[in-house]
């Protein structure tokens, strides 16, 4: 069984991923403007990938011998992602909000990598590193979407 500190961090990673998924869906559903189509397609691919990741993260927690947290109330307690009640977002503010969420999620992932490596859990460390790579790509795509935009 993994150390409790690692599992606590994985619980945060799960919550942060789920919250980032929901923020991404919000933008997907509600973005308006000239970049609508491209952002709509990009965010759909991102939230679909994160949906699978949520399941994989929860299953990793279970494989380590612990129950996976579930439910919006539990995720609200565990997440490090700042949320907003804003629904209709401009392209720049929507993308920046998702960039910020993905960057915060990467911080949680890096902390999980550190704990997994310290505990000799290479499988969890590798999995978290693959998640960092995915979210780094999202950050790049979102940043490129708003670079040079008025």
Beta strands, then each sheet from edge to edge (+ up, - down):
end
